[in-house]
Amino acid sequence: MKLKEIGEFGFIDRFSPSFQELLTKNLTGIGDDCAILPMNDQEDLLVTTDLLMEDVHFLRSAITPGQLGYKSVAVNLSDIASMGGTPIGTFLSIAIPPDMDVEYLDELMAGYHAISQKYQVPLLGGDTTKSVKHLAINVCVLGKIEKGKARLRSMAQAGDAICVSGPLGDSAGGLKVVLNDLAQVDDYSYLVERHHLPEPRIAEGNLLKEFGGVHAMMDISDGIASDLKHILKASGKAARVKLDQLPVSDELKRVCQSQGWKVDELASGGGEDYELLFTVAADRVEALQKAFTNQFGKSFTVIGQIEAGEPQIHWSRNGNAVEFSKGGFNHFG
Amino acid sequence: MKLKEIGEFGFIDRFSPSFQELLTKNLTGIGDDCAILPMNDQEDLLVTTDLLMEDVHFLRSAITPGQLGYKSVAVNLSDIASMGGTPIGTFLSIAIPPDMDVEYLDELMAGYHAISQKYQVPLLGGDTTKSVKHLAINVCVLGKIEKGKARLRSMAQAGDAICVSGPLGDSAGGLKVVLNDLAQVDDYSYLVERHHLPEPRIAEGNLLKEFGGVHAMMDISDGIASDLKHILKASGKAARVKLDQLPVSDELKRVCQSQGWKVDELASGGGEDYELLFTVAADRVEALQKAFTNQFGKSFTVIGQIEAGEPQIHWSRNGNAVEFSKGGFNHFG
C-alpha cells in the first residue's frame, strides 16, 4: 500500500495509538497545534514544529530567500498564537544542497532574523547539514502560556459563534497568481505577499485566550473546510457555516472577478492564511468584538455556529444549503 | 560563493552574531549539544534537534526502516545525555516521498517506538508531509536537568583527564563495511549494528553530571578529532591525546587487520559512536572509575589530558608526537 492511498492523517492514525502508553499525566500528545507540557507553577510549555520542503511547500523560483526565511518562522509562530501562547525561542534545522550560494542563505537568514526581531524571539539552536537536491527547512518553536489558559481544538461548545480573525483566501489567491505566472502588480502583488509573508496572530491570540467565553481555537493553515473539521472532530460537534459571510478582501474579490476564479472556494478551501479560527459563546461576541476592535483597529468575523451533532460542516449560501466537495489542501492529494 | 567553500560551521558563523541581541539572560544559544532554557526553580529545559536526510545521512538500501527509526531518536537522546540530562519527549517531522510504502513507514515507526519505550520517552508531536524524492526526518527532543548541573563544552580545565565512555571507531568501521559492500557476518555485522543502532549514554551522563570533578562533556558524533576541538575552542584550552590509548573493540581490530584499514584513523576521525567525551579533574579519576564500573560493569578510558594553550590537539603514538591531518567527518567536505 502506498502512502498516498491513506494520506498523512491515515499514517498518523496508524502509529499514534502505540505511543499512547508512553504519555504520562499532564502531557498533551499528538493532535493539537502545539504540544502542551508542564513547565512551572504558573506556566505551561508549548512546542510546535513544521517541515518545509522545496518543490512541495515552496518553489525556489517563486519565493525570495528572505520571504522563505520569514515564512518558515511565521507558520510556527502561528501555531503558538493559535493556543494563545507567547513564543520563547526557535530552533532551525536546515538541509542545504551543496551547490547553493552562500548569498542565498544569507538572505534566507536575514528574513529569519527580521521576523525573529519583530516578535522578539531568539534563535536558540538547530542543525545545519547537507541535502542531495532539495532545500529542507524544519523550524521548531517553544512558547509558554499561563497554566490552564491554552485554547484547544476540543473546546467548542454547542451554540458558540464560529469566528475568524481576518480575511480568508488571500494566500490561496496569491498561490494561484504564482502558479499561473500572472504579473505580480497591484491586487495581484498584494495576494502574493499575503502568501509569502503571513503574519502570526500572536497579539490576537493573547487577547482571545484572556477573554472569557472564547472556547476552541486553532490557526487556519489548510483552509477552514479542513481546519474547522479538526475542531468538530475534537469537540464532537457539528457546524453551520455561511459561505456568504466569509470575510474576503477587496483585492481578492477583484482578482477573482477578472480571472473567473470562485471566491468562496478560495476562501473556504484555500490554505495558509494563518488567521485564527475560534469559537465564542454567543452572548460574549459583542463584548469581544468591542475589545478586539479597540485593540487592533479591525474586527473579527462571525461565519457560522457550532451545533450538537456529527462532526461535519453544513454549508449555506444566502440561506440555501449547498454541498461543498472541494476539501482543504491535502498534502497527499 | 558556494556553501561547500565555507562549510556548515562557516555558515553558522555568518548568521549567529546577528541573533545575539535577541538572547535574554538565562538563555544559552547556539554552540552546545543542547540549548538550555530556564524551566522552573529546580530544573532547566534542554532542547536539541537533528535532521537526517536520505542519501546524505543514510542510504535506504543499507539501513532497515526499523533501524532508521531507532537511530533518528538515538542521536538526539545522545545530545541530551551529553549534557547530563533526562529526556522528556520527542517531536518527529517527516517528509515522505509519495510513492513510499506504508509498510516501510510502519517499520520505521516501530523502530522509533522501540527506543521511545526503552528510554520511556513519549512522542509528543511533529509534522508529517510530502517530499519530492528524498526521505527527510527531523527529530527534536526536550529534556530536563537540575539547575546548574548541565555539563557544557566550555567547562574543561587545565590538568583534566580527557575520557571516553566506550570504544571508538566501531561506527565508522560499520559504515566502511556498508560502503564497501562487505558481507555482514560476525565482526562485520557487529560493526554495522553499532553504526545503525547507536545507544544514547543517558545513564552514564546522569552519573557523570552528579560526580564532582567532571567538567566539560559532549557526545561523539563527528569523531574525537573534530569533537574534542569544540571543547578546546569553547574552553580556550589545548589537549594532548595518545592514539595508542584510544579504546578500540576487538571486533574493529580484527576487521581492520584483515582489511588493511588504519584502526587509529577510524578511532580518532570516525564519527557516530555516540559515546560520551568528558574531562575530569585528575585527582577524581580513580574514584569516578570505581563508581562508573560499579554501576555499568564497564570502565571508561583516559585518552589524554587538557592543558593551557591554543585550542589544538597534540597527538602522540607510543610516546612519539604525530601529525594528524584527517579531520572528523565534515558535512560539506
Interface residues (C-beta under 8 A of the other chain):
Chain A: M1 K2 L3 K4 E5 I6 E8 F11 I12 R14 F15 S16 S18 F19 L22 L23 T24 L27 T28 G29 I30 C34 A35 L37 M39 N40 D41 L45 V47 T48 T49 D50 L51 M53 E54 D55 V56 H57 I88 G89 F91 S93 I94 A95 I96 P98 D99 M100 D101 V102 E103 L105 D106 M109 Y112 H113 S116 Q117 Q120 V121 P122 L123 L124 G125 G126 D127 T128 T129 K130 S131 V132 K133 H134 A136 N138 C140 L142 H331 F332
Chain B: M1 K2 L3 K4 E5 I6 E8 F11 I12 R14 F15 S16 S18 F19 L22 L23 T24 L27 T28 G29 I30 C34 A35 L37 M39 N40 D41 L45 V47 T48 T49 D50 L51 M53 E54 D55 V56 H57 I88 G89 F91 S93 I94 A95 I96 P98 D99 M100 D101 V102 E103 L105 D106 M109 Y112 H113 S116 Q117 Q120 V121 P122 L123 L124 G125 G126 D127 T128 T129 K130 S131 V132 K133 H134 A136 N138 C140 L142 H331 F332
